[in-house]
Each structure stands twice: as C-alpha cells, then as structure tokens.
Amino acid sequence: MLAILGFGSLISEPGEEIEAAADGPPVGTETPFPVEFARVSVCRGGAPTLVRVKDGIKVKAVLFRMKNGITEQEACDMLWRRETDQVGSKKQYKRPTKPTVNSVLIETWKNFAGIETVLYTDFLDSGKLQSPTAKQLAEMAINSAKASGVKEGKDGITYLRRAIDAGVNTRLTQDYQAEILKATRTTSLQEALAKLASKSSPPLDDALVDKALLEEESYTFDCKRLKDKLAKILETVVAFANSDGGVIALGLEDPDKAQGRDRVYGIQENLMNWDELRRLMLSRITESGLLAWNPHEVGCTLRDGTIGSVVFLRIEKSTRIHSIVDDGTFIRLQKGNKQLTAPEINELSFARGTITAESQLESVDFDLLDTDYWRAYAQQRRLTRPIAEAMLHVGLAKRSGDGRVLPTRAAVLLFAEEPGGLLAAKAAVRVFHYRGHKVQTDPNTNLLKPPSTISGPVIRQIQDATEVVVRELASGIQMGPLGFEIVQQYPVRVIKEAITNAVIHRDYHLMTDVHIRIFSDRIEVDSPGLFAGPVTIANIGQVGAFNRNPVLVSHLREFPNPPNLDAGEGVRMMFGTMRETGLYPPLYDTRPHVERDAVIVTLFNENRPSLWEQVSQYVDQHGSIGNAELRQLMGTENVLGVSKLIRDWVDRGLLVVANPEAGTRVRRYAKPGSRRRGLVF
C-alpha cells in the first residue's frame, strides 16, 4: 500500500491531483518524526513552514492513501508538483544529484501505520532554521504578511492559523502565536492579519531616496540591486555585523554604474530575491539568532517612472563573529568587504571580545601571586584556603590538561607585582607629556620629560596612572602662543574613569601598553583593542557596558576601595561632567579612522561654546549639518566665519565630512561614527 503524509498545509490543501488519486478521505495519524516551523518558504514571502527536524516533537498529521494502480513514481510526481506549484503540468520528479537548500526532496518512510511506503517532503538540513525562537518566527510571519507580491492566503500568519485549526501543535506553536499577537497588539491571528493588510503599502518618501543617492558607499553604507545572485549582499550583511554595523540600500544600483534616478531599480526588480535574502540570513549565517537586523521599506518613484520601493536594511554591530556557512567570514573595509583567513578570524575574535585572553592559563607559581594585593582581596572576601585552592574555587585558577592547577591571566593581572614580566607581555600604562599640541617626529623630540611607566596589579595601575597624570598637569606648566600660561581644567574623576576603562577593557592579547598622551590642549588615552560587543562610537554611553574582561572586572570589584566599575554609568558620567564643567564632550575614535586595533578617548582642555550644544542636538536629530543651517542657527550671513568654525570642529575630530566627494559649498558634516544616522532609522 502507498500513501502521502501531510502535516502542514497539505492537510487542508492537498491539491486536485492528490485529491483525485486518494482512496477515500485522509486518515488521521501522527508524524513518525519530530516537526517544527523551521523552513523559510520563498513563495510565502519568507514565512516559516513546517518541516522535519531533529529536536522538535511529533505532531498531528493525515495520510492520503493512494488508489490501487498508482505507482510510487506517480505519487512522487504529484507530491512534487504540488509542493512546487506545478499541479497539472505532468512534469515528473527526478531526485537532484546535487540538491541545494531550495530543492524539494521526496522522501519515503517504510512500514508506517500499516502502510508499506509513505511519501513526504523534506529539505536539506542546511536549508532549515537552526534552533528558531518564537520571536524570530513571529517576525518572519509578520514580514511575510506585509510583503508585496505574496499571494492571498500564502502568508505566514495564515499558514500558522490553518495549522492550528488542523490540530498541528509543535513545541513553539503557542509561543509563536503569542509573539505575533504581542507584536501586532491584537487578540487573534485573523485580527493581526487584517491589521497588517491595512498597512501593507510603504509610505512614499522620494526625498529620503534622493538623500541616499547622494551618499557614498563607505564603511557603513552600501547599495545593492536584487537582480542577481545574493552572495555579495550576504557577504555585506556579515561584514557589517562583524565590523561596526551599517545600512544596505536594497534596490539601488552601485554609484559607479549609474547616476541619479537611473540607479533606482527598487526591490520590485526581483521580489523573490528579497524574500530569499531574508531566508538566507536566517539559514546561511552562523548564529543568525544573535544577528540584529531591521528592514525599513520606503515607497519611491523608480527609474522608469513607476511606483515601487527601496529597502534600507540596517545591520547592527554584533556581539559575535558571524560567518556564511561553507563560504567564509568577512569584515567591512572603507569600501567593499574582506574575507578573513583563519588566523585573522582568531585575531578579530580577540579584538571584538568574543574570546578573551584573561581566561588563558599561565605557568606562574602561586607564590608570586601571594602579594599584599592578594591578601587584601582574600581578607575582603574572607577566603581562608591556601591561595591555589582559593583561586580555584573563585574561578581565578583552573586545571590544565595534565591535571595541574594553574592561575588564569586575570589572576596574574590582579595580584602580581610585575604582571608584564611574568606574562612576557606588555601590560603596563605609559604616560607621555608633550610640549604643544602634537607629537614631533624629528630627532628633537617635544617630550617635556622621559615617559613614565606604571606597572603592577591593575588596581595599582589605575591609581598610580591617575596620580601621575594629575601631577603632570599641575607641574608641567605650558605657555600658549601669546605667552600666557595654559590653564588645565580637566575634572579628575573624568581622567580616572578614562584610565580605568582603558585598563579594564583593553585587549590583553595584544602586545601593547596603554598609552596616555598629554598635550597643551588635550589628553589622549589610547587603549589596545577594539570596542567589545555591540559598542560603537555612535552608541557608547547609551548601549551600556560590555565587558571584554568580565572575570577581571568582577574580581576587581571585590578589592577594598575599588575604582568605579558600574556598568555603563562611567561613560555617561564622563559626558555629563564635561558638559557641566563647560568643556567639550569626550571624543572616542577607533578603526577605520585609527590605523590599528585601539580605542582612543580624547579629553579637550577648552571651554565649549554654547553654540556647540545646538549644533550637537541638530546633528543628532538630522544626521548632518551644513554651512547654511549653521548660519541659520547663529543668525548670521558670514559664510567664511562659519566655515572657519566648522573647520575647527573638524580639526578637533568633533565633526567629520559626510560627503567628501561634494563641493565645499554643499558639504555636510556629521559626528564621527554616526554618518549614516539620517538613513538608519
């Protein structure tokens, strides 16, 4: 006997061929394998559909028993034509020799429910979602219901509703439905679908598209058409996530290939590819559940005068390193992407904080860590065991592969008198005090005195480095160009916070010390390593802290009188204190503007004009500012005077040129790290 197994839409919509071939009504049963919403259907606008998985549960199903005389090949043909929307075509199923993630595979299950051969559809595991969440499924279903080009009744919400009506309940069904109702603020799936249908057309905004056409492709912005293969778009998604995030304008041609409105093809050029891209982002990118992305569809006039839309796909900086399955790992360059080698991936993992040197085991004798700092720490925590045993219990030591108990690098950094020497690494703070406002590279150095090197446990480095900087500011009196003494106004708590962050969040994998450079007009604190986790120049002080070295930080808290380690509050305090003192805000910089893996925070020794607050707020709201807007804010027509003021802010790094290819009269200026804010939504 031969039968076809239905456990998804096949239950209620078998198609006329299968209905005609069935010997009586379908028979209720349960799937012989676990099932979940783990397949992204391109023809359903990227909606999740039911498919066989390894870690789901068995669900309600039906068997369509075939009439006598129907062969297994004929049943396979009918099932395949139904799944590929080719019912009535008489095309035959031939199993592909090299199936792809989109290939419909007809599989067999022998001797099930008293039937010798049961046919069902399946796909390659690489084409299925790995460990999907209810929220992730809800987002996909909602997007499919909003997507243009999806046939009525083919969206994910309708698919889910029909599955529930048929009694199919997977492990995620209830939570999946609840997430849809929560996101749409409705009480039923039917209501949710109706609500989304009323908002399906994106708002028309040709002005925003015109603005995007003026943007150069850069470290955080790219333009892609959807006409061809999606591999390059997928590379850019991964590259942005592995760098500092960015925006991909889908439906816009590369600016090197066309000009102006001739670049606006819209996603309507290949709507199926937009759906397929969303599926690939979920199925082909590693740890896709941790990849944050947000599409914003904008209606506009296309190059041929018709109305279509462009999607601005925002990719957030990720807390992980993502790769394309079987295709590589990428980062973003100033223009274009770069595929990384295995050693480069390892270095990026350290730089981004996904792996950290603090947990490495070190062949250091525990006697060398039994210092006054350990004893103060142990007394504070009331640790009475011998040092090796105590460190093992609190996570500062571990057993090596040969069974020995060894301290971690964090333990050496916390308690050793000279951690750099024991680790054969650079783990100190160096202070350079220069005459004037820049470093002279000629033999006649402008150092006021030899650099100071502060070593020792990290808690002592923070304390001693702060004292050295404050002492240098007090004793190293400098004269301005007109002969007047330069008054240093830095709040000490801001200096200490900048040094604390540099020491505890630095990358101890890099063979570089923390460098502090004192100039007549500023202090620069240079910390090895990139911003860890989701932190960027644009969101620092808003996103909260992400500890590259969580073990180091958590144990540093346990010292008597520890430095301020409140997550995220320190940076906000720095901005607030500098503002209250009347100084410019701290300026952060890193790659690609810094040519090495480092984060530099600059504290300016100059009163901030009240105008800057208005400019800062305007740029935050509008993304950029030009000479005309600044003149309007100032109530002046002095073009040259305003240009000089802008140049001063650019020279200080407070503003950057947002469109360097444009003429000086139409140039726009934005804050560092936030040049795409007007397009990112």
Secondary structure as GFF3:
##gff-version 3
##sequence-region A 1 681
A	DSSP	beta_strand	2	6	.	.	.	ID=ss1
A	DSSP	three_ten_helix	9	11	.	.	.	ID=ss2
A	DSSP	alpha_helix	16	21	.	.	.	ID=ss3
A	DSSP	beta_strand	27	30	.	.	.	ID=ss4
A	DSSP	beta_strand	35	41	.	.	.	ID=ss5
A	DSSP	beta_strand	47	52	.	.	.	ID=ss6
A	DSSP	beta_strand	60	65	.	.	.	ID=ss7
A	DSSP	alpha_helix	72	83	.	.	.	ID=ss8
A	DSSP	beta_strand	105	112	.	.	.	ID=ss9
A	DSSP	beta_strand	115	122	.	.	.	ID=ss10
A	DSSP	three_ten_helix	125	127	.	.	.	ID=ss11
A	DSSP	alpha_helix	134	146	.	.	.	ID=ss12
A	DSSP	alpha_helix	156	165	.	.	.	ID=ss13
A	DSSP	alpha_helix	173	184	.	.	.	ID=ss14
A	DSSP	alpha_helix	189	197	.	.	.	ID=ss15
A	DSSP	alpha_helix	206	213	.	.	.	ID=ss16
A	DSSP	beta_strand	221	224	.	.	.	ID=ss17
A	DSSP	alpha_helix	231	242	.	.	.	ID=ss18
A	DSSP	beta_strand	246	250	.	.	.	ID=ss19
A	DSSP	three_ten_helix	260	263	.	.	.	ID=ss20
A	DSSP	three_ten_helix	267	270	.	.	.	ID=ss21
A	DSSP	alpha_helix	271	283	.	.	.	ID=ss22
A	DSSP	three_ten_helix	288	290	.	.	.	ID=ss23
A	DSSP	beta_strand	293	301	.	.	.	ID=ss24
A	DSSP	beta_strand	307	315	.	.	.	ID=ss25
A	DSSP	beta_strand	330	332	.	.	.	ID=ss26
A	DSSP	beta_strand	337	339	.	.	.	ID=ss27
A	DSSP	alpha_helix	342	352	.	.	.	ID=ss28
A	DSSP	three_ten_helix	357	359	.	.	.	ID=ss29
A	DSSP	three_ten_helix	366	369	.	.	.	ID=ss30
A	DSSP	alpha_helix	372	381	.	.	.	ID=ss31
A	DSSP	alpha_helix	387	394	.	.	.	ID=ss32
A	DSSP	beta_strand	397	399	.	.	.	ID=ss33
A	DSSP	beta_strand	405	407	.	.	.	ID=ss34
A	DSSP	alpha_helix	409	415	.	.	.	ID=ss35
A	DSSP	alpha_helix	419	423	.	.	.	ID=ss36
A	DSSP	beta_strand	429	433	.	.	.	ID=ss37
A	DSSP	beta_strand	452	454	.	.	.	ID=ss38
A	DSSP	alpha_helix	458	475	.	.	.	ID=ss39
A	DSSP	alpha_helix	492	504	.	.	.	ID=ss40
A	DSSP	beta_strand	514	518	.	.	.	ID=ss41
A	DSSP	beta_strand	522	528	.	.	.	ID=ss42
A	DSSP	alpha_helix	550	556	.	.	.	ID=ss43
A	DSSP	alpha_helix	569	581	.	.	.	ID=ss44
A	DSSP	beta_strand	587	589	.	.	.	ID=ss45
A	DSSP	beta_strand	598	604	.	.	.	ID=ss46
A	DSSP	alpha_helix	610	622	.	.	.	ID=ss47
A	DSSP	beta_strand	625	626	.	.	.	ID=ss48
A	DSSP	alpha_helix	627	634	.	.	.	ID=ss49
A	DSSP	alpha_helix	639	652	.	.	.	ID=ss50
A	DSSP	beta_strand	656	657	.	.	.	ID=ss51
A	DSSP	three_ten_helix	664	666	.	.	.	ID=ss52
A	DSSP	beta_strand	668	670	.	.	.	ID=ss53
A	DSSP	alpha_helix	677	680	.	.	.	ID=ss54
###
